[in-house]
């Protein structure tokens, strides 16, 4: 499940005087605009106009790319969620459930290579035949009890050859590092293949008891690996054990697809679309932010039109979760389709040379298999979706879904009152007022979101964890929760949400301790200068804190943090930017000192590789802070290889503690996500006899408010619910 920088879902803050001056004008604009969107003369007019069958919601920012393998923002995600399906989805309890795949299996093929010159414990040379005989004897004697039940078959497979491309950085004539693509050719010896009913992460630990304690150690096959060009060989030698290991895990996920699915243009969905989506995602020219999640895939095989086999080149436990991503239509985006598009657009040669999926018009007119199909997009105004009546699943109750861009909190509320919005994510201070308003239902839940101050660890000031910890200790987060969130939130302590088992409950929030913060900064070498600012080696501790416009809570955090840091001698300036500018000019190119931002989603996934692994800090990747920790990298990699849920939780909690200790972010709070909806909107439950029953909107056990959106409908009047 995907994770997104969260735009905040709130409006732009205004000073009280300005609000009072502009409010009449805003009200008039809102009412005039509402007249264009909805009738105001009662339920009959609503029914005639289609307003009862149209759901309208708003976001503070416009979508960017309506492509599930390319976008990085929450507004785009909110659109593509309705337009595209994944092979798998998450149910109301955050358990994995079928979607485009009816079912799946997870098995493994493991390989053991004979090691030249090595001797087995029985004195026999370590040939493939002798390794096979030793393992067969161990199975017959019951000497491998921990994995014996999983082993289906042992066999010798002949020699083969594999090729792969790798990118290395090499210095050019001017000494500047440039990427160089190298081809790696591997002559794979005959090996013993072990077919297993399930993945056994500790298989080789068990086999070492039979083959020798050090059998799987080292990289003895350097003579079987050749790199072209030869000058790249030394750059890759450290990875030879990865290219041809003594023991190789190959987990296999086989998806059995639904046969009744069509894309919105009527084209049938098949296994070819799954393979194409994978190929497009890992193609470097497409610059997909999700590519790292699929780096462990060795190959995707189409076994027949409705069966896909995904073979992994090593252990990778989040493999199923990654396939919740939307699937693209091959027939509209493959090389032939892109060639047709370039011809139709009459692109010149230089534009053709760099043309990729990122440049396709598909990103503004997407076609998926989801319950809603794309209808229109008026930039900075709205995206319109319409119900896809050929949908393979339960047909949505609403015929139209309109996602409007309203970058102002006051305007959003006015639009709700005018009937031009069906849902409004109210600010915390409004909670009590909306709870007592009979026209609306107020629902809130913890849907997986935290707000943070992120530090750019590439900046010299922020490289010392004592500085980062001190900056966090200077801020009274409890007061932010009480006065900015009006109590509608709780402290965040690290990268895992508190409503998941991966969060370590023993990690306490940073204390509010300005004196302790100042002591830490002094320990780090900072002293007050004549003007009262902290400085070190003649440089004042000063930086700029930025965030996106349209979020009063984040703007309040700017002011609170700025004042808290001023009190201990840290000079901070603040700036607010429109969402697109904020992302494209500051966050993505890493052109910032510190940011106030949030992460949303990914609550079913313990894998934090994209956000926290040291390899993910380049432009458009998600490790914005440039965080790098060998221990965190190790834990992240172990989590990816661990298939035992309990052990995975233990490792995730260690990672939570490690990152909390390093404080690359000041983890602030997890807000509740309040939804204010027209009281006439209900969940429709259809009975076997065709009749309907209605239920109020309520959060799922995992805290999701809109999980059952496809079953929502607005009634002509407020219903009475049976108790």
Buried (B, 14 or more C-beta within 10 A) or exposed (E): BBBBBBBBBBBBBBEEEEEEEBEEEBBEBBBEBBEEBBBEEEBEEBEEBEBBBBBBBBBBBBBBBBBBBBBBBBBBBBBBBBBBBBBBBBBBEBEBEBBBBBEBEBBBBBBBBBBEEBEBEEEEBBBBEBBBBBBEEBBEEEBBEEBEEBBEEBEBBEEEEEEEEBEBEBEEEEEEEEEBEBEBBBBBBBBBBBBBEEBBBEBBBBBBBBBBEEBBEEBBBEEBBEBEEEEBBEBBEEEBBEBBBBBBBBBBBBBBBBEEBBBBEEBBBBBBBBBBBBBBBBBEEBBBBBBBBBEBBBEBBBEEEBBBBBBBBBBBBBBBBBBBBBBBBBBBBBEEBBEEBBEEEEBEEEEBEEBBBBBBEBBBEBBBBBBBBBBEBEEEEBBBBBBBEBBBBEBBBBBBBBBBBBBBBBBBBBBBBBBBBBBBBBBBBBBEEBBEBEEBBBBBBBBBBBBBBBBBBBBEBBBBBBBBBBBBBBBBBEEBBEBBBBEBBBBBBBBBBBBBBBBBEEBEBBEBBBEBBBBBBBEBEBEBEEEEBBBBEEEBBBBBBBBBBBBBBBBBBBEBBBEBBBEBBBBBEBEBBBBBEBBEEBBBEBEBBBBBBBBBBBBBBBBBBBBBBBBBBEEEBBBBBBBBBEEBBBBBBBBBBBBEEEBBBBBBBBBBBBBBBBBBBBBBBBBBBBBBBBBBBBBBEEEEEEEEEBBEBEBBEBBBBBBBBBBBBBBEEBBEEEE
